[in-house]
Amino acid sequence: MGLGILAAEATKHLDLIGRLRGYFIVVFAVGLFCGSIFLLLSTNLGARLGFLIAFASLSGFLMLLGLIWFTNLTPLNALHGPPPHWVVKEVVDDPAQAKTEKARTIVVEGVPVEAAAQGEIKATVDSALTAEGGTFQKYSAPTDYVVINADKIGGGGESFFRHRALYSLMLVQGAKTVEVLPGGAPPAPAPDPAKPKHYVVLERDLGAMRLPPLVMSTAFALLFALSVYALHNLERAEQKAKAGLEPAPA
């Protein structure tokens, strides 16, 4: 008992040390790279002008980096928002009982979901129907039910920056309980007609992959413009000071 408590406290202590080490690495890296550039510029140009040039360079670089991430998202761990995904809206026993209006007519007006897209929908349905204590929990494991079919309706562009909502309806039913003989291969899962059917209504969330880099580039563009404006005012002030000290031309 005492060793267990000590191990738990040691784990938390190590986690805290690891987080603090990460924070210090970031702070020291920023201070080293940005601070060294500022120190070099300030010794040659002065503290005020050196700071403005260093700040303008940093904000301009971050603005360009945000624009690159916004226009060309990479699979690397760059700044991005949530990707497109399916969201379970409700689980009903009859499509006519669905609160989502499109789900009531999807059986008649919808089209079958492609096999490639059906796997993504199935993964979302698995996490919703088997989540312990979840709102839509109906089964304890994904192997407890079988997907009969899946249809979709809607989708496509509507106008500038607007899209029609895309809905999907997946029909699932409890799987048959089969006794597997020792050494024998288990049969393919099949629905049990004696078990109830459930209709899972899903809506496609388009996500916001490009929103964070857009916000980043916009914010740093404003800071870059502000720093350039400050540099312009500083240069004009120096020009006026020189003009006041020098004698007017004859």
C-alpha positions as a printed Julia matrix, in Angstrom:
250×3 Matrix{Float64}:
   0.0     0.0     0.0
   2.74    2.45    0.96
   4.83    1.53   -2.08
   1.81    2.13   -4.33
   1.24    5.6    -2.91
   4.97    6.4    -3.21
   5.04    5.23   -6.82
   2.0     7.33   -7.67
   3.55   10.41   -6.06
   6.86    9.76   -7.85
   5.03    9.5   -11.19
   3.29   12.81  -10.6
   6.6    14.37   -9.54
   8.3    13.17  -12.7
   5.42   14.41  -14.85
   5.66   17.84  -13.24
   9.42   17.92  -13.78
   8.93   16.93  -17.4
   6.4    19.68  -17.97
   8.62   22.28  -16.28
  11.57   21.14  -18.37
   9.51   21.65  -21.52
   8.44   25.15  -20.42
  12.02   26.14  -19.6
  13.29   24.81  -22.94
  10.76   26.97  -24.82
  11.54   30.07  -22.74
  15.3    29.63  -23.06
  15.06   28.91  -26.81
  13.05   32.07  -27.44
  15.38   34.09  -25.23
  18.47   32.65  -26.92
  17.47   33.06  -30.56
  15.36   36.23  -30.34
  17.44   37.77  -27.55
  20.73   37.25  -29.36
  19.42   38.98  -32.49
  18.09   41.87  -30.39
  21.42   42.14  -28.54
  23.36   42.27  -31.8
  21.09   44.9   -33.31
  20.93   47.02  -30.16
  24.71   47.26  -29.91
  24.93   48.59  -33.47
  21.69   50.57  -33.88
  20.53   51.34  -30.37
  18.0    49.64  -28.11
  14.87   51.23  -29.56
  15.71   50.78  -33.25
  17.16   47.32  -32.63
  14.01   46.19  -30.83
  11.74   47.51  -33.61
  13.77   45.8   -36.34
  13.9    42.51  -34.43
  10.18   42.65  -33.64
   9.28   43.49  -37.24
  11.41   40.6   -38.51
   9.86   38.13  -36.05
   6.27   39.22  -36.68
   6.81   39.18  -40.45
   8.28   35.67  -40.31
   5.38   34.39  -38.2
   2.9    36.07  -40.58
   4.46   34.27  -43.56
   4.55   31.0   -41.64
   0.85   31.33  -40.84
   0.09   32.04  -44.51
   2.02   28.94  -45.55
   0.07   26.79  -43.09
  -3.19   28.41  -44.22
  -2.66   27.9   -47.97
  -0.91   24.53  -47.85
  -1.71   22.35  -44.84
   0.92   19.68  -44.25
   0.59   16.29  -42.54
   3.19   17.47  -40.03
   2.22   18.6   -36.55
   1.6    22.2   -37.64
  -0.98   24.6   -36.29
  -4.41   23.53  -37.51
  -7.97   23.2   -36.29
 -10.21   20.13  -36.0
 -10.44   18.07  -39.22
 -13.75   17.11  -40.86
 -15.5    14.36  -38.92
 -18.88   12.77  -38.29
 -20.95   13.62  -35.23
 -23.7    11.37  -33.86
 -26.87   13.44  -33.45
 -29.33   10.82  -32.18
 -30.14    7.11  -32.07
 -33.74    6.09  -32.79
 -35.67    2.88  -33.4
 -37.54    4.35  -36.4
 -36.4     7.11  -38.8
 -39.83    8.71  -38.49
 -39.06    9.39  -34.81
 -35.88   11.35  -35.59
 -35.74   14.99  -34.61
 -33.48   15.69  -37.6
 -35.82   16.47  -40.49
 -33.54   15.09  -43.21
 -33.21   11.78  -41.37
 -36.93   11.1   -41.78
 -36.67   10.96  -45.58
 -33.13    9.64  -45.96
 -34.34    6.04  -46.4
 -36.36    7.06  -49.48
 -34.36    9.99  -50.87
 -30.86    9.08  -49.73
 -28.09    7.26  -51.57
 -25.87    4.45  -50.24
 -22.62    5.46  -48.57
 -19.44    4.4   -50.36
 -17.47    1.56  -48.8
 -14.47    3.82  -48.09
 -16.57    6.42  -46.27
 -18.54    3.77  -44.41
 -15.47    2.79  -42.4
 -15.13    6.33  -40.99
 -18.83    6.4   -40.1
 -18.54    2.97  -38.47
 -15.66    4.16  -36.29
 -17.73    7.11  -35.07
 -20.75    4.89  -34.44
 -18.59    2.38  -32.52
 -17.3     5.05  -30.15
 -20.83    6.4   -29.57
 -22.73    3.11  -29.14
 -20.12    1.48  -26.88
 -19.03    4.45  -24.75
 -19.59    3.43  -21.13
 -22.09    5.79  -19.55
 -22.5     7.68  -22.82
 -25.72    9.2   -24.09
 -26.01    6.79  -27.03
 -24.67    3.59  -25.43
 -26.51    0.52  -26.68
 -23.81   -2.16  -26.67
 -20.72   -3.03  -24.68
 -18.42   -3.82  -27.63
 -18.37   -3.18  -31.42
 -18.64   -6.94  -32.02
 -22.07   -7.01  -30.34
 -23.82   -5.57  -33.42
 -23.67   -5.63  -37.2
 -24.07   -2.82  -39.71
 -26.88   -3.59  -42.15
 -26.65   -0.52  -44.39
 -25.8     3.17  -44.42
 -27.34    5.97  -46.5
 -26.56    9.67  -46.85
 -28.35   12.79  -48.02
 -27.4    16.42  -48.58
 -23.92   17.86  -48.89
 -22.35   20.02  -51.57
 -21.76   23.74  -51.91
 -24.66   26.14  -51.58
 -23.09   29.56  -52.02
 -19.89   31.44  -51.25
 -18.38   29.88  -48.08
 -21.62   28.01  -47.38
 -22.42   24.32  -47.64
 -25.5    22.17  -47.35
 -25.52   19.91  -44.33
 -24.58   16.3   -45.02
 -26.43   13.64  -43.02
 -25.99    9.89  -42.8
 -28.21    7.17  -41.4
 -26.64    3.89  -40.36
 -28.83    0.89  -39.52
 -27.37   -1.52  -36.95
 -28.72   -4.66  -35.31
 -27.49   -6.98  -32.59
 -25.25   -9.81  -33.79
 -26.04  -13.5   -33.43
 -24.38  -15.32  -30.56
 -22.49  -18.26  -32.08
 -20.62  -20.98  -30.23
 -17.24  -21.52  -31.87
 -15.84  -25.03  -31.74
 -12.3   -25.43  -30.39
  -9.83  -24.94  -33.22
 -12.54  -23.79  -35.62
 -12.68  -20.44  -37.43
 -15.39  -18.07  -36.17
 -18.15  -17.42  -38.71
 -18.76  -14.0   -40.19
 -20.93  -11.84  -37.93
 -24.59  -11.8   -38.92
 -27.55   -9.84  -37.55
 -29.96  -11.55  -35.2
 -33.58  -11.0   -36.35
 -34.77  -11.4   -32.76
 -32.76   -8.38  -31.58
 -33.91   -4.77  -32.04
 -32.65   -2.48  -34.78
 -31.25    0.99  -34.19
 -30.92    3.88  -36.62
 -27.93    6.13  -35.93
 -28.29    9.67  -37.31
 -25.0    11.44  -38.04
 -24.11   14.9   -39.34
 -20.89   15.8   -41.13
 -18.88   18.47  -39.33
 -16.6    20.22  -41.83
 -14.17   21.18  -39.08
 -11.95   24.26  -39.07
  -8.55   23.1   -40.28
  -7.46   26.49  -41.68
  -8.96   28.81  -39.07
  -6.08   28.85  -36.51
  -3.35   29.61  -39.12
  -5.59   32.31  -40.6
  -6.03   33.93  -37.18
  -2.3    33.6   -36.57
  -1.29   35.22  -39.87
  -3.84   38.02  -39.42
  -2.69   38.82  -35.88
   0.99   38.88  -36.78
   0.24   40.89  -39.93
  -1.26   43.59  -37.71
   1.78   43.47  -35.42
   4.1    43.62  -38.43
   2.24   46.64  -39.83
   2.39   48.33  -36.41
   6.13   47.75  -36.1
   6.78   49.03  -39.63
   4.7    52.12  -38.86
   6.74   52.7   -35.71
   9.95   52.37  -37.73
   8.61   54.87  -40.25
   7.8    57.4   -37.51
  11.21   56.9   -35.93
  12.93   57.5   -39.25
  10.88   60.65  -39.91
  11.69   61.96  -36.43
  15.42   61.42  -37.03
  15.18   63.17  -40.4
  13.44   66.15  -38.81
  16.04   66.3   -36.04
  18.88   66.3   -38.56
  17.13   68.92  -40.66
  16.79   71.18  -37.6
  20.46   70.9   -36.68
  21.88   71.37  -40.17
  21.9    74.89  -41.7
  19.45   75.57  -44.47
  20.99   75.48  -47.97
  21.83   78.93  -49.47
